[in-house]
């Protein structure tokens, strides 16, 4: 309730009290009542003054707060705008950095792939070099072994004569070993063709016709102008016939007749072909 309304109510109550009070005590009571009303008015006036002062202080504080808020809002808005711009710029910079980093990673991957290809080529080259080196070392070791064995072997003429003596003496196993040693230690001498031929002869005696044909063929391939060439081709034909290869055997015998027509081997070839009922020369084509 407002102070003004309160004062009116108090005055009304005082008048009512005066109207109903006895006349003998009116003056005294009126003085007391007036005193109380005056005191009440003074209290109300003080309260009103205090209220107005407090309201003024509150109004001032509100105005100050409003001004502060009005000042802060633009600052916050500007700060938000600055922060948003900074974030966008940072995101853009990070995006550019990510793109740059992605490009660098791709470049590194391409470089790694190229290095892998080069490494594979280098590895293959190293393997080829190691294989070649091992092959050379094996050949060198084999040559050294042959040289050492050859150094320990008897002289070629001694070894050949011993082999021929044992061959003529029927010592086939010993002669085979000696002729084999000869072609092993002295493969390029003139007598090496003879050694191959006698090896074929021993194999032929032992009915080892397949191996005999190969030994005779060594003479024909490596020593075609040697003194055992005609005999080797004749005996090769015989060995093929023993193996049941009649066409090949007949062809070898006809070659003997064509190449060495006056040699004893040519006569033996004619006789064998006659026994087979085959002409000494091949029939002309178309007849």
URSUL-V631723 format. One record per pair of residues at least 24 apart in sequence whose C-alpha atoms are under 10 Angstrom apart, sorted by sequence separation. I is the first residue (numbers start at 1). J is the second residue. D is the distance in whole Angstrom. If there is no record, write none. Layout:
I,J,D ; I,J,D
This chain:
158,182,10 ; 175,199,8 ; 176,200,10 ; 195,219,9 ; 196,220,10 ; 212,236,7 ; 213,237,8 ; 232,256,10 ; 249,273,10 ; 257,281,8 ; 156,181,10 ; 157,182,9 ; 176,201,10 ; 193,218,8 ; 194,219,8 ; 213,238,9 ; 214,239,10 ; 230,255,9 ; 231,256,9 ; 254,279,9 ; 255,280,10 ; 10,36,10 ; 11,37,7 ; 156,182,7 ; 172,198,10 ; 176,202,7 ; 192,218,10 ; 193,219,5 ; 196,222,10 ; 209,235,10 ; 210,236,9 ; 212,238,10 ; 213,239,6 ; 230,256,6 ; 250,276,9 ; 254,280,6 ; 255,281,9 ; 10,37,7 ; 154,181,10 ; 155,182,9 ; 156,183,10 ; 159,186,10 ; 172,199,9 ; 175,202,9 ; 176,203,9 ; 192,219,9 ; 193,220,9 ; 196,223,10 ; 209,236,9 ; 212,239,7 ; 213,240,7 ; 229,256,9 ; 230,257,9 ; 253,280,8 ; 254,281,6 ; 153,181,8 ; 154,182,9 ; 193,221,10 ; 211,239,9 ; 212,240,9 ; 250,278,8 ; 253,281,9 ; 254,282,8 ; 153,182,9 ; 156,185,8 ; 172,201,10 ; 173,202,9 ; 193,222,7 ; 194,223,9 ; 209,238,9 ; 210,239,7 ; 230,259,8 ; 250,279,9 ; 251,280,10 ; 7,37,8 ; 10,40,9 ; 155,185,10 ; 156,186,7 ; 164,194,10 ; 172,202,6 ; 192,222,9 ; 193,223,6 ; 198,228,10 ; 209,239,5 ; 210,240,8 ; 213,243,10 ; 230,260,7 ; 235,265,9 ; 246,276,9 ; 250,280,9 ; 251,281,9 ; 7,38,10 ; 10,41,9 ; 150,181,9 ; 154,185,10 ; 155,186,9 ; 160,191,8 ; 164,195,9 ; 167,198,8 ; 171,202,10 ; 172,203,9 ; 192,223,9 ; 193,224,9 ; 197,228,7 ; 201,232,9 ; 204,235,9 ; 208,239,9 ; 209,240,7 ; 229,260,10 ; 234,265,6 ; 238,269,9 ; 250,281,10 ; 251,282,8 ; 149,181,10 ; 150,182,10 ; 153,185,8 ; 160,192,9 ; 163,195,9 ; 167,199,9 ; 170,202,9 ; 191,223,10 ; 193,225,10 ; 194,226,8 ; 196,228,9 ; 197,229,9 ; 200,232,8 ; 204,236,10 ; 207,239,9 ; 209,241,9 ; 210,242,9 ; 231,263,9 ; 233,265,9 ; 234,266,8 ; 237,269,9 ; 250,282,9 ; 7,40,8 ; 153,186,10 ; 156,189,9 ; 172,205,9 ; 190,223,8 ; 193,226,7 ; 194,227,8 ; 195,228,10 ; 209,242,7 ; 210,243,7 ; 230,263,8 ; 231,264,9 ; 232,265,9 ; 6,40,9 ; 7,41,7 ; 150,184,9 ; 151,185,9 ; 157,191,9 ; 160,194,9 ; 164,198,8 ; 167,201,10 ; 172,206,9 ; 188,222,9 ; 189,223,10 ; 192,226,10 ; 193,227,8 ; 194,228,6 ; 197,231,8 ; 198,232,9 ; 201,235,8 ; 204,238,9 ; 208,242,10 ; 209,243,7 ; 230,264,9 ; 231,265,6 ; 234,268,8 ; 235,269,9 ; 238,272,9 ; 6,41,9 ; 149,184,10 ; 150,185,5 ; 156,191,9 ; 160,195,8 ; 163,198,9 ; 167,202,8 ; 187,222,10 ; 188,223,9 ; 191,226,9 ; 193,228,7 ; 194,229,9 ; 197,232,6 ; 200,235,9 ; 204,239,7 ; 207,242,9 ; 208,243,10 ; 230,265,6 ; 231,266,9 ; 234,269,7 ; 237,272,10 ; 149,185,8 ; 150,186,8 ; 156,192,10 ; 190,226,7 ; 191,227,9 ; 193,229,8 ; 196,232,9 ; 197,233,10 ; 200,236,9 ; 207,243,10 ; 230,266,8 ; 233,269,10 ; 4,41,9 ; 7,44,8 ; 190,227,9 ; 191,228,10 ; 231,268,10 ; 3,41,9 ; 6,44,9 ; 146,184,8 ; 147,185,8 ; 194,232,9 ; 197,235,9 ; 204,242,10 ; 146,185,7 ; 193,232,10 ; 200,239,10 ; 3,43,10 ; 4,44,8 ; 3,44,6 ; 4,45,9 ; 2,44,9 ; 3,45,8 ; 3,47,8 ; 4,48,10 ; 3,48,7 ; 2,48,9
